[in-house]
Amino acid sequence: MAHPTLEDVAARAGVSRALVSLVMRGSPKVGKERREAVLRAARELGYRPNMMARGLAAGRTGMIGVLLSDLHDPWYSAVYDGLADEAARRGVRLLLATGRGGPARERTALEDLLDLRPDGVVLAGPKLPAADIERAAAGCAVTVVGRSVRSDRVDCVTGDGAAAVERALGHLADLGHHRVACLDLGPRPSPLRRACPAGAVVARPDELWRPPEPPTAVLALGDITGTTALTALLRAGRRVPDDISLIVHGDPPGARTAGVTTIAPPPAELGREAAALLLDRIGNGAPATARRVTVPPLLNERDTTR
């Protein structure tokens, strides 16, 4: 089915094509009665302006691409919310794609986005090699969220993991906890281990209640680790927080409902910062060097710490 054209709208409204074009561009030179007639005809025909063609003619599409590595992870949804908020505030539209958690699929999704000629692209938690990201940045503005990329033309927005660990441990110390374990159950060692005190990292949940002096508090390094830790503690008969306090680095699904204390940079804030960096680069031209924005962690104290 062919899309209605300007000519179709003009014929329906009984005016010239040039007048319809003026109305669609929001020109103040058209009188109220004729403007309403054109808009009414456009609605009746289902006419929509070709934003892609208009943008290409103007040298800018008014759209930015967003590649989320994993659409099923709530962290990416929250990042997208922040991106969408800033995009709406700045009057641009988003094109969404997902890499479904794998570099090969991400590469295909990124190529599909770039084929649509967006003004720029935000990559959230990409698994892509840095060389692929650098190649994308050669053709349009690129900002990466949740990962630091060494490049002179790729802006990055990340959280401060070391600051999060330091603040969590400090909060537990203020509550009177001096035997604190940093639990890391990931398939690969978490980079947050480097910020933990020497000897504090444990890799098995049962070490959290092993005598003679089990920890009185635990910092779980990651969403999955936090969920696993809470489940293991409850199954072992350990009362949280009466016997042991728990802070999760991250924001696992259901943490707020379950009353789990968490610490992490707000993902929506990461998204807002990324969109702002990208749109500034698009609007003001490429800066001399890539910019790095670090979003501080937010401690959400709930029911699992005492």
Buried (B, 14 or more C-beta within 10 A) or exposed (E): EEEBBBEBBBBBBEBEBEBBBBBBEEEEEBEEEBBEBBBEBBEEBEBEEEEEEBBEEEEBBBBBBBBBBBBEBBBBBBBBBBBBBBBEEBEBBBBBBBBBBBBEBBBBBBEEBBEEBBBBBBBBBBBBEBEBBBBBBEEBBBBBBBBEBEBEBBBBBBBBBBBBBBBBBEBBEEBEBEEBBBBBBEEEEBEBBEBBEEEBBBEEBEBBBEEEEBBBBBBBBBBBBBBBBBEBBEEEEBEBBEBBBBBBBBBBEEBEEEBBBBBBBBBBBBBBBBBBBBBBBBEEEEEEEBBEBEBEBBBBEBEBBB
